[in-house]
Amino acid sequence: MSTEENKALVRRFYEAFNTQNVAALDQFAAADFVDHGLPPGVPPTREGAKQYLGMFVAAFPDLHFMAEDMVAEGDKVVCHLYASGTHKGDFQGMPPTGKQIKIEAFDMLRIANGKLVDHWGVFDALGMMQQLGALPTPG
């Protein structure tokens, strides 16, 4: 696939989650998909990624991804994005606050044969917890 085709696949991947369709990961990710950014205790597999995303969708039912910038080279796509949503469900033991969050993230995805095969990602977990009121903000 060309770099433009890879970027289009990643855009469709994020758009699928804007409908809170966690099962869509099966459509985009290869059976042997590896998610290198999942927390301890969550298997780094496609099923583990679905479990982790499902936790976010349950806690933030209006979860929305906005890709700001995307760069592709070879079989990899790197994306600078924001995720936003309203805390309406339990999140890691925290009852719903009704607060809105907007968090910044960077993802790198590797693609083979038209499917996502690897994911590395980081997001501003500290900022998210501060926005939810679980941690104090500096100053």
TACORNOR-V626671 format. One record per helix or strand of 2 or more residues. SS is the DSSP state (alpha for helix, beta for strand). FROM is the first residue (numbers start at 0). LEN is the number of residues. If there is no record, write none. Layout:
ss=SS from=FROM len=LEN
ss=SS from=FROM len=LEN
This chain:
ss=alpha from=2 len=15
ss=alpha from=21 len=7
ss=beta from=28 len=7
ss=alpha from=45 len=14
ss=beta from=63 len=10
ss=beta from=75 len=11
ss=beta from=99 len=13
ss=beta from=114 len=9
ss=alpha from=124 len=7
